[in-house]
Amino acid sequence: MTKTKGVYVGKIEQDEKGNYFCGPYLLDFKTVHVGKFKIGDEVNLKSVIANPSDASLAKYEKKSRDFSLVKDNPDPKDPK
């Protein structure tokens, strides 16, 4: 999707193996699954690390544990 504010902004999706991802980035499963997130939410990835999982490394080189809903990050230029 778009690169703004953080590392990447995009929507949460889920692949055929149950992995949550946003664009080319794997998302931390527990953060999405037990957090306030759902598939289709637009999130702002604040940082990424190398993916430590051998099971998903071929598909996702980078992983994010530090992300939030875009609506939780209001644009300071937006008067709303």
C-alpha positions in Angstrom: 0.0 0.0 0.0 1.6 3.2 1.2 4.7 4.2 2.9 4.0 7.0 5.5 4.8 7.9 9.1 6.3 4.6 10.1 7.9 1.8 8.1 4.8 0.9 6.2 1.1 1.4 6.2 -1.3 -1.3 4.9 -4.1 -3.6 5.6 -3.9 -6.8 7.7 -4.4 -9.9 5.6 -4.1 -13.7 6.4 -2.4 -16.2 4.2 -3.3 -19.9 3.6 -1.1 -21.0 6.5 -2.8 -18.7 9.0 0.0 -16.1 9.1 -1.0 -12.5 9.5 0.8 -10.1 7.2 0.7 -6.5 5.9 2.2 -6.1 2.4 5.6 -7.8 2.4 5.8 -7.9 6.2 4.8 -10.7 8.6 2.9 -9.5 11.6 3.3 -11.0 15.1 0.6 -13.6 15.4 -0.1 -13.1 19.1 -0.3 -9.3 18.7 -2.9 -9.6 16.0 -4.8 -12.7 17.3 -5.3 -11.6 20.9 -5.1 -7.9 20.3 -7.6 -5.4 19.1 -6.8 -6.2 15.4 -8.8 -8.0 12.7 -8.3 -8.8 9.1 -8.8 -5.7 6.9 -7.7 -3.2 9.6 -5.3 -0.6 8.3 -2.2 -0.5 10.4 1.0 1.5 10.7 4.1 -0.6 11.1 6.4 1.4 13.3 9.4 -0.9 13.1 10.5 -4.2 11.5 13.1 -6.9 12.3 14.5 -9.9 10.5 12.0 -12.7 10.6 13.3 -15.3 13.1 11.0 -18.1 12.0 12.3 -20.6 9.5 8.8 -21.7 8.7 7.8 -18.4 7.1 11.2 -16.8 6.3 11.0 -17.8 2.6 7.8 -15.8 2.2 8.4 -13.0 4.7 11.9 -11.7 5.2 10.9 -9.1 7.7 8.5 -9.1 10.7 6.8 -6.4 12.8 5.7 -6.6 16.4 5.4 -2.8 16.7 2.3 -1.7 14.9 -1.0 0.1 15.6 -4.3 0.9 14.0 -4.0 3.9 11.6 -7.0 5.6 13.3 -4.9 5.5 16.6 -2.3 7.7 14.9 -4.1 10.9 14.0 -2.3 13.1 11.4 -1.3 16.3 13.3 -2.2 18.3 10.1 -5.7 16.9 10.2 -8.0 19.3 12.0 -10.5 16.6 13.1 
